[in-house]
Amino acid sequence: MQEFAAISFLAILAVVIFIVALTGLRIVAPYEKGVIERLGRYQRTADPGLTLIVPFLDTMRKVDMREQVVDVAPQEVITRDNVVVTVDAIVYYEATDPVKLTYNVADFYNAATKLAQTNLRNVIGETELDEALTSRDMINARLREVLDDATDKWGVRVVRVEIKRIDPPEDVTQAMHRQMKAEREKRAQILEAEGLRQARILEAEGEAEAVRRVADAARYKLEVEATGQANAITTVFRAISDANPDDKLIAIQYLDALKSIANGTASKIFLPYEATGVLGALGGIRELFQDQASEGPSTNGANQNQ
């Protein structure tokens, strides 16, 4: 009887221990870490997987280590040139130290939102409207740097900050639209004038090229004609030189040339100064003919005597 009671007690004790052990089992997801406290004091940090805590003594808080988003509510901000703009931003962060995130900040989401709004006002307030509209990357980088330094003690790393929109007042927006329209029209006029200038330049270059080619063709024609005439003169000169002409032959050719000139329609004839030398050669021609005439009769008389 006592043995049965002892066995029953041990069985009940084993069941109780098993149930208590089951209540002490905790499962940590792959993207989480567990901060375990014992009697209100930090004990250890549990990694992803199955972990065991002491029931009724230990408690565990799970911290999400994934990248998360803080949506900063739209707010009105005054730029350095006193223009009121509406700014909306998003902050991306991830936990790096679950212990700091658990004990150093009570409500991280609310604290991060307020911190982002404050620093957004400071950064935008240091820039002018044009710079704020055209330099969002610079503003994002400055905000990320400021927020990352401020949240480091919370065990959080700010991954990036994105400015969703920067909306100036309606009157400023209309003025900007008019300015952009004027800039586009000015750019179009400049492009049109530049195109017209290029067209005129090309047209002038084409005309200049045409004139140059016509001049080249005329010059080439003159060169060919001059070359032909030079070759003809050279050929005639060589033929005359090869014939070895004497003064009498030149005089006869000169008389033929004068005859051709005399047959012309001109009322006056100008003889070159060199003609005196040629006329001097005519005396020799006359003597030649006289010698031939005197030799003619003597030769005929001799033939008759024979």
Secondary structure, 3 states (H helix, E strand, C coil): CHHHHHHHHHHHHHHHHHHHHHHCEEEECCCEEEEEEECCEEEEEECCEEEECCCCCEEEEEEECCCEEEEEEEEEEECCCCCEEEEEEEEEEEECCHHHHHHCCCCHHHHHHHHHHHHHHHHHHCCCHHHHHHCHHHHHHHHHHHHHHHHHHHCEEEEEEEEEEEECCHHHHHHHHHHHHHHHHHHHHHHHHHHHHHHHHHHHHHHHHHHHHHHHHHHHHHHHHHHHHHHHHHHHHHHHHHHCCCHHHHHHHHHHHHHHHHCCCCCCCCCCCCHHHHHHHHHHHHHHHHHHHHHHHHHHHHHHHC
